[in-house]
Amino acid sequence: MDGRLRLLTTVGDDVTESEALRLGLQQAVAELSGLGGMTHHFIPDSALILVSVAGLPQALIRPWELLDVQDTTAPARAVRTGSAVCVPGESLADFCPGAGLAAVPIFAGDRVIGALTVLMGAKSEPTGEQWDFLKAVAVWTGKRMSQAPPLAQPSQHGQRSSHLWQALEEAKVGSWEWNLRTGEMFFDEAAMAISGLDPEEFVPHIESWVQIVHPDDLPGTLAEARRAIRERGVYDAEYRILRPDGTYGWTHARAAVVLDDEGEPARVVGMWWDSSAVGSTRDALSRTLRHMSDGFLSVSDDWRIAFVNLEAERILGSPEEELIGRVLWELPAVQQMPGFKDRYQKAAEASVPTGFDVWTSGTDRCFHLRVVPLPEGTTCYFTDVTESRKREAEEQAAERAAAERAARITELTAALAKAVTSRDVVDAVARRVLRPFGATGLLVQAVAGNRAHTVGAVGYRRPILDQLERLPLSEQTPVMETLLSGTPLFISSPEEYAARYSELASRPHEVGKRSWAFLPLTTSGRPYGVCVISFDHTRRLTAEERILLNAISGLVSQALERARLYDAEHNRAQELQRGLLPRELPSLPACTAAARYLPAGQSIEVGGDWYDMIPLSAGQVALVIGDVMGHGLSEAATMGQLRTAVQTLADLELPPEEILGHLNEVVGSLGEDSYATCLYALYDPATRVCSFACAGHPPPAVVHPDGTVLFPGLPSNPPLGVADPPFGTVELTIPDGSLLVLFSDGLVESAARNIDDGMAQLAQLLRTARDTAQDTDLERLCDNLTAGLLPAEHPTDDDAALLVGRLHALAPDEVVSWPLPEDPKAAGLARAYVREQLSTWSLEDLATTTELLASELVGNVVRHAKGPVRLRLLRTDCLVCEVSDGSLTTPRIRRALETDESGRGLQLIAALAQRWGTRYTATGKCIWTEQSLLGAGGDAPAAW
């Protein structure tokens, strides 16, 4: 029961009054299990008129169409008493004996305006709950009936035409009077003539008038009467009446409501005249408008619909009786037209007819509206222009597409002119060709031997590309057919592909494409490759599109041939560059390192940036980086010479400043136009001191374990080739585990960034890497630094080198030294010191050999050199034994004769040691030997 009431509350205002009354009546009949139902409208002090029926045939309800309010029927009694009435045994006919009627009054405020009646069948009376439900439906029905739209008023033009016609034809005007309390209605002679009724048979009651009004006009006419009585105003209506000959004619009635002494409506008095001539003309015009192909409607000055034709009914989605009197903006169909109200009102304000297009959001239809302003309102013509607008849109889209393709070709030509590498060519074609043609795949292949090598691809999965790379060419493939013919090949569907290449029928499904354009790539009249443009749907290209693609293939051919030549030269330059740089850096106990070399963007010439890492005696390591000014083979040759010279000079273990002095001479001998920068760093793990010598090169970055980044202040020496030695040296004590970052200016300086900003950015990247523990992997750190300073999307004009080393200090207990006297006793002391220390280090297996080496070195010093004499042992990845003195004389191995009593000591040292050598110190020289720890009893230090 509650569900039915909630259902009625969902009925919107866009539902017509007749439909709403029918819905309420149906719910009442269903809830009471009745056989049918009726709704009557009450004319005050007069009669009840049947306005809605549910479940009852027309033949049975005819006697109930007009009921006297004073009779004994259930609806009349409910109206008179204003309460619910049940009449058992009262039937519409004899077809249902025992059936009864249950009726409740319908109120509008405190006035009774009708009755709701249900035919109960064999059940005598509703239950209490059913009565409550019936009364609730009656309340809902009363609200809907009181909201009935007013009768559409004829235009002022129609009235003036009617009066003019009556004056010309001298038509009579009748008068009439309606007693609202008794229901009596009186016509004078003229009014009786207009009605066509026989005065002798006429019953002066409202029912007599109701019976002759056209059924279609009766609801609106009665609604106008209720409005006039309610508002104590003027009654004005035009409607059709039934003539004695069975035809209908137009009449016009106008009246005023007469009030009694208490101000209540008592009578309606007015005039009535025949408007058939005007009505006939209007009917003809109405028929013409009703059936014309365009939609047409007339709207009053308060935006209510006064007339609609059939096409307008179809467009607005409702019949005429539901549209007349409705406000135009409240129609659901109009609400589906965005901007309709604002544009219509703006057009109505204009003094000239105005047209505009509106689209319906629900059906995606387009209508052209032509709004014609009139004194009494507006008229509007609807024309469905959906197809024409779509054709115009397609034509405009085609024109735009053609213009866009032309612009793309212009852009493609410019992009291909700038393309340097084969990848650049493929990217340019993908960006400027695929989208305008609606393509999804691009494959560029060049023939090498009996295989087609993929130069570049877009829109293909990697497994597919690998498969295509392995397949040999044969005549039964579209690629080979295109190469052999030298003409484009267009395949519009997988079926066409399978018909041409039956052995490859499964290829379209594997690749995921459904149509293709195979375009030959030729140079000097010789095809060397194919450009394949593919689609993920069937596509038959037009003749214009095929011509355009053929022209594009010519542009791509030329650009790709240039790019292939560049790629070949670039690859050769890269191979040469890689050959001049270290293939891999040594892994040393004192330093682990990683490096990167980045060539200049879009350059096929080798650069002059280089780096190296050189192991030295006593666990020392030299890190060096340099930059030869310019690019080309001569600069590469200079770079190779400098790197070789640095390795040679470092092997001599010269001080850093002397090495740069010799390098300056080397560069100076190459010519006045040769310049180079260089930074040489020498790290001693025993003392944790790093010595720097610089010639015009950016300073290194030192990153302490706590994340502090500093750039040591080095002497600003000029570049090699123009410098004036001596070079200055700076010594820094560096904590264990610190990073030493050497770089060339190409890493931090460019046209868009000065070197100071670049070094600041490098420092920030190093700090970030340390804070996030990303500096533990030096290879990854190099990648992060180069990506942050030289992103791939911003190529530079200079090459760059980067060398990152992590420094490891030697533990204090791994280094021991002793002073020795300058007499023959020194050799014995040296042997004792060695024997004791090697026992401490658990290296007894090396004691005998080391004692002999130390004894020979000390003896040589005592005999041929001068003090002070000092012995030092270092345990790194090998055992180092050093003897230093104050002499600058370098011992040399000589061939001793059989009769010589001396000259065999250094030969013995060379035979027993893995390596040996001499280096100069600030106070003299140092002779050192190295022995491998493999097979010895002790272990190398954990940190090494």
Summary of the structure (lengths in Angstrom):
residues: 944
radius of gyration: 55.1
end to end distance: 92.3
largest distance: 179.0
contacts: 3065
relative contact order: 0.04
helix: 40%
strand: 27%
